[in-house]
Structure formats: C-alpha cells, structure tokens
Amino acid sequence: MWYVIVLSFFKLATSPSTLPLTQIHCNSLLQSREEENLVSTLPTFSLHPLMTNLLLLLLLVFVARAAADLPGAWELLVADAGIASMHTAVTRFNTVVLLDRTHIGPSRKFLPENRCLPNPVHPHRKDCTAHSVVLDLKTNALRPLTILTDTWCSSGQFLPDGSLIQTGGDLDGFRKIRRFTPCEPGSFCDWEELQDAQLYRGRWYATNQILPEGSVIIIGGKAASSVEYFPPRKGAVDFSFLSQVEDNQMDNLYPYVHLLPNGELFIFANNKAVSYDYNSNKVTRNYPVLKGGPRNYPSAGSSAMLALSGDYSSATVVICGGAEYGAYLERTKDTPAHGSCGRIEATRPGSAWEMEDMPFGRIMGDMVMLPSGDVLIINGAQAGTQGFELASDPCLFPVLYRPDQPVGLLKITICISLTSHINGVSKPPAIDDPSYTRWEQRDNCVFNWVINNIETGLVNELDVTNAFLHGELDDNAEIYMEVPPGYSEEFDAGQVCRLKKTLYGLKQSPRVWFGRFCLAMAKNGYKQRDDVEEIVNLKKNLFLEFEMKDLKISIPRKYFRDPRFDFLAVVDWRAVVVGCETGLLECKPAETPIVINHGLTIVEGADLTDQGKYQRLVGKLIYLSHTRPDITYAVGIVSQFMHKPQKEHMEAALRIVRYLKGTTDYGILLEKKEDLEVDGFTDADWASNPNDRKSTAGYFTFVGGNLVTWRSKKQKVVALSSAEAEFRGVKSGITEILWLRRLLTEIGFPPRRGSRLFCDNKAAISISENPVQHDRTKHVEIDRHFIKEKLDSGIIELPFIRSDEQLADILTKAVNTKVFREVLDKLNGLRFMTLKAGTVPRMYHSTANLLPDGRVLVAGSNPHYFYNFKAEFPTELRIEAFSPEYLAADKANIRPSLVELPAKVGYGEVFEAAVTVELPVVGIMEVNLASAPFATHSFSQGQRLVKLSVETPAVGDGGRYRIKCRAPPNAKVAPPGYYMVFVMNLGVPSVAQWIQLVACIP
C-alpha cells in the first residue's frame, strides 16, 4: 500500500503568486540560417556519438514536422511595399491604408512627379517619396499617398461616414487632424490636412474611440492627461486618472479604451482601470489592480474586448503580455517578457481579474478579433520593451485565444538533453540533476525551459506496511467473515469470525485507515502547514506509530516547486523498464501509448505469455496512470487480460513502456488560483469492446482549472445507441462533479457557479434537457431524471462542444498521433493554441488587421529611428497575410458565401442575409459584425465584434439559405459606421460584405 502525504495542497490551491516559474524562449529553427548554425553550436556531451547524432536528427525531424502540422498558413502579399507601416486600417472599399512617420528621410516608394515635399530634417532638400500608401486587396497593387505632417505615434478612428480621422503626431503634426476619405480602387483619394480644426493639446501616444453619437473621443498622450473630441468641443477636459497611474517610465501611453455596452468607457493604463462616464467627466468605478506589472506603452502589452452577444449587457476585456518594469529605464533588450493575461467582466459589479498564461511571454503583440469571436495574438518579441532597438527574441508563432474554452491545466513537455546553447539563447542555471540541462521540444518549436526554482518541495512518500490492518473497527460495527482456510479445525461448524480490525478487500478499510491515520496525526498536534522541519519530525513519529519505510528507491518523481505552480508526477521510465525486466533500455519511443484500431481480444489458441511478468508490468502501469492521464485508456485495455495474457497483449503493454520512454517529463501542472470552480469533459465510444460490445466512457474533471480526476472505464451494460452510451457517460461525469462540489463545500470552498460538463453528442444533451418521456429512454429513466434535476437546479450545465475540441476523446478510444498530440496540446492550454510560425520578425511598429476574407494582414516593423536594412532585425517592408485554420482547404465545403445583404440597416431592425453553402447546413449559422479598427503600437483602436440575434436559416429559391437577423439594439452596443458582416457556419466564416449601421433610415 502506497501513500503520499501532501501537507500543502490547500495552500497550493489558494495562495497568491509571488515569484516567476519559468522563462520560455521561442527561437524558431525554421529559418534556413538557423538550421545551418544548429550543428555548429552544439557542445560535446557524454552521450555516445551515435546516440547524439540520432537525437539531433530526431530533433530536427520533430521541428520540421511540427511546423507542418500546426494550424494556419502564411502568404506573401507584397514583397516590397516601399514603406514600413506604423499605422494600418482597412476601408469599406476593401483597400488598406498604411502610413508611417514622415520625417525619417526617403522611403522606397516614390510619389508621382511634381509631388515632392520639403524635408523637415534637411530643409534644403526635397522628399519625393511616399510615407503612406493604399493597398488594393484584389490586386495587391499599391498607390502612394501624400501626407504632409508627421504622424509619429499618432492615433485614428473611422467616422460614421466611413472616412478615417487621424490625429496628432510629432513635430509639425503635434496638433494636426487629418482625414482620409476612401474610394473605390482605381479612383483617386488622398490625405487631407484639416485647416478648420486642430487639437487643443498636442498629442502623440493617444487613443481614439468612436462614441455612440458618432463623435470621436481622443484620450491621453505623452504629457497630456486629458481628453478632447472630434468634431472639436470647447477645449480639452482634464482626466486625472492618467497622471495618477504614470510611473517614472510613463507606462500610461496609448491607454486601452473600450466602449462598454452601458455607454461608459473602460480605460486601462499601466496596471489599473476605471469605468469613465465621458458625459459627466466622472470615474464611476475603479477596477482591481491587474497583477503582472505595467501593460501599456512602453511596456508593450495588448488588449481586446471580447465579442458582444446575447442581450449585450455583458462585456469582457482581456489584457495580455507586457515588459518587466524597468526594462525601458535600463534600456535592456533581453529582459524576458511577461506571459500572463488578465480577463475581467467589466460590466459585472464586483468582478475581479481572472489570470491565465500564454504559451510564451510576449511584448508588442497585436490582438485581432476574428469573425469567430476568437482572438489572434500575433507579432511581437519575447524580451525587452518598446522603443528603438530595445527588444530581442522575436516571437514568430501566432497564438489563438479561444475565450469560450476552459483555462489550461496540463503542462506537457518533451525534453531532449542535447545542448545548453542554440542560436544565442542563454544556458539554464546550473542544476544538480544533469537531466535538467536540456532542450524542450513541443509541437511547435524548441524551447529553453529555464527553471528558476527547482527543489524537492514539501512532498514525501512513505510506505505503511499492512496499512489497512491498522484500522480498528468501531464496536457498533458488526462485520463477519468466514473462517480462513487452514483454521477450520479450531472453530465449531457454522461459526464465523467477527472483525475487530479492517482487512484488505473490505469496503470500509480505506475510510477506517484514514481515521486511524488522522488520530495519529492529531495525537502529535499536527495541522496542515508547510514546514520542512515538521515533516521530518512527523515522519519520525509515524515510524514509531506504524511499521513503515521511506520510499527512496521507488519509481522516482520530480516535484517542481514555485509559489504559482507545482509540476507533479514526472516519471523516470528507466525505473519502469528495469523494475519490470522488459529489456527495453534502448528501445525506440512510441508516439502514442496504443495503436488505433487495436482490436485487442482473447484469441483461442494464441500463444500465451508469462502471466506473472505481465501482471507485474501492468500493475506498475496502473500505478503510473494515477498521475498520467495520457496512458489511462491504454492501461485500461491491457488490464482486461490479466487472467489470460497472450503475446499480443504483452506487446501492447510494452508499447506503453516505449511511449513512457519518449515522454519522461509529461506531468500535471497544478496552478494556484483563487477560483475553485468545477468543470469537466465527458465522452463515450459506443460498442467499442470487441468481446462484449460494451461501450467505453471517460471523463476529465477540473478544479480551478487544474486537472484533479479522470476515468476511463468500460460501461457495465450494453448500450443500444451511441446516444445512450454518451448519456450514461454524462451521468458518470455529473456524479464525479457533484462529489467534488460537495467536498469543496465541506472544506470551506463552496463553488460560486454551476459546473460545466462539456459533451460532444447533441442527442445525449437533448435527452438530458428534454422533460418529455420517450419510449426509447425508458430503460434509462432514473438516470434521465437525475440529470434533468441537476440541470434544472443550475448546479450542472451541459454545453455542447465540437468533437475536435473534446478532451475526453483520448480516454475512450485509441486515436492517431495527430489527434493525440492535439488533445495534449489543448490540455496544456485550452484557451491558447499555438499556430504556424511565420519567418519574418515583426516587433516595434508592426500592425495586424482583420481582412474581409477572414485573413489577417500583417505589416511593418521598424525597430530603428531611421530605416535600417542591415541590422539584425531590419526595417520590414514586406506585407503578409495569415490564414487561420478556419480557411483550410478541408473546410471549403462548409464555408458559406454571402450573396445578399442590405447596404444599410438601422438599430434594432430585422433584416435578411442570404447565403449558399456546398454541404447542407446543420444548426444555426451566426451573423457577426466586425468593425474596422485603427491598428497602431499593439492596440487596435475601436476594435469590436458583435454577434447578432439570428433565426434558423430557411431554404429559399436556388438553394439559398435566408437568415433573419436583428441589428444591434443601440449605438452603445455598436457605434454608427461601416462594419464587415461575416456569416459563420460551424466556425467557418464567409467572405464579409460591408454594411452601414445608422441611427435611422430615411
């Protein structure tokens, strides 16, 4: 009997975070020059030369394969735009306006003849080059634009009539207001410097936001703690919040501004936020401080307001990344960026920040609202801060943030002990255990995991000899057993034994033993707390109380201790191999623990294997599965043949060992959080057992985003349909969640909301929610009423989840390598998904904008004061487009085509959209409005996505689907102006058409 004494669990679950755990670098090995340098930078190791070469080859193969498998695609649109793009905006004519600073000398894009301008830097010279261009998305052709005054670190916003207003800048642009009225491609339109209006205060690093009445508020700026408006009102209005949050490196520039559906402004600067009533110039609410350091310029985080939907009463804001405080002051470019994100429901009274972590730290990233409601985080660097030549380690991997998914919970890693230095990334600190000086291979890139604080931690394992025999039964408990074999002569016929102590196999034994153990603890005055000395004393006292031994030679585990995380259950596969005498020390690792379509069964006449050896091996694997959910299903399969193992079964068990060899550092990441809500995933594989056609069901359950329990089990009865199998799996998942909720309540952490159990079977969900009794569900009537009762009470919610998002899939069936890795990657962070890397570093002064066809346009990057094409990170003139996974070729047959849409709608108006789809439509399609923001300095000013209320599409003439939609109810939800309208079918968007949202239609 094995016991783990964990004295710090509840402190782990609730204590605040104070120290960093890791520093992760994302240096892509995808660029040819880095692949060429890889071999030359490897130091000598004590590994056999042949083994070193093989591991290196495997590493390169893993990297190349990972790059191909990650979702998304990159496309070069323009090889040389002639200018970098500090500011970018998409117009309603499907053109893109790009503009850069004007006073930096000549660009590479020439103006038409006779359009030269004075060069303020060198007044005696003329500047005949453009610093703004317009891109035609249909042809990728560029046309130069003329902009007269400096737009350095300026701001902008679209007006209700579709024209782009642009404010401020440096030097002669300090108080300027400019307008660009877009036109059809092929027509002429250009920048206009307004002569009848200017800013009351000079502004750069300000933020613009369109308001419900159609005017634009201009907030903040360098040395400008005030607000003003366009069209101009009477002067500027002081806004003291901005000066209050300013620190000695500013950190209050380009404040994040979001128009809430209640009409107030959510304004975030540095690490604080307020709700601001601009009509009365009053702060109506102060939000809690966001932990993790400063987030605004120059500390370079990013922000987005999530999609508005339902009754539009709720709005949630997300803020991610940022530089370490002091990086800007000290001008350091290698200080690691923060990877934390804060998420808050800004409209809910008393709301607090929910913290989560991106896959890697990032500064200067752009957050782009996709038509699906997901957020793409793209561009940026992993070290340094904003400023000229103040950043390094560009992050080439975009990340998809999926706000409707639960938070991440399982930290999955693949580590290869090869080198301490690759392409300029620093060597980790020295660690006593040499196995920790290594490189980490994930599905996307090679990471250097620098563990700042590794120690044994306050976790000890002790083995109590015959533990259950120490449990003493209560005098009132009358439990009898037959006379044991060999003792019948000492008893009269018909006599039985009354138990005074518990035995193995008795259901009461675990509970009684735990009570006995608690008495021993209490007798010595122990309470739950972290204390190394007390643990030593406790172990001495327990040795006096019970016969036990310290587990110093058991299957080893490593415990990573940090105020934020515990990394548990890292298994040394060699102990498994040696202990089981399998002879697999030099085996080739398997990519999955069990092959797909394994069909394992007992075959009459097949060769048998050593039963004792098989049972010992499977027994150890069962023990390992207690901390390795990724092998749970495979272990469950091989454990079904303990009574008569055959050669094929032994091969399946040994494959699990081979899989463990390649995954020595997989484990569970337990993160400290104040939120202890319970959620789960449930799935079932119908009639999957070839022996008796019973189904296999499984579930994961999470507490506070941490994986705590899981199960893969064959159902007791044969299900007549897949819906029935899933339905029974739902019941099992609910009972587990209810037990966890009751346990949390008993120890003083009652859940504050209903628990979500995600299911991918609509029929099972329908049966659970339908109050009408059907003949086909009579045999599960009790289960149905039980589930319905929990749903009606609000204790349990049963949301639908797509099969490709179902985590419990790996608990019910054998899946291929791609699916298996995807599930593990999602366990690493359900809300965050790493996408395919680009090859162009885009850091300071880069932009990203959503295009009408669903792609994301990426432009710019100039880390230098002037254009510099010879630096390590040169000025970037290429324009690219990134295609999210929803644009993949295999989704083309479900991608809708929007063929009919009104040009203009009023607030609250019902209108129709007509679409065609190659495959029949299943369910309700979404119709979403996306604004066209002004992107600059890692923040998209005026960005907004509104999900409309829609009805089930009706099939009309010519196979068109007609969808009735209702426009947003008022301008607080969606200010007047032009929006891209996307129709979504199963998460795949149409090409958008533009619609104008107006107060009333004449």
Disulfide bonds with the S-S distance in Angstrom:
Cys116-Cys128 1.83
Cys183-Cys189 2.11
Cys320-Cys341 2.07
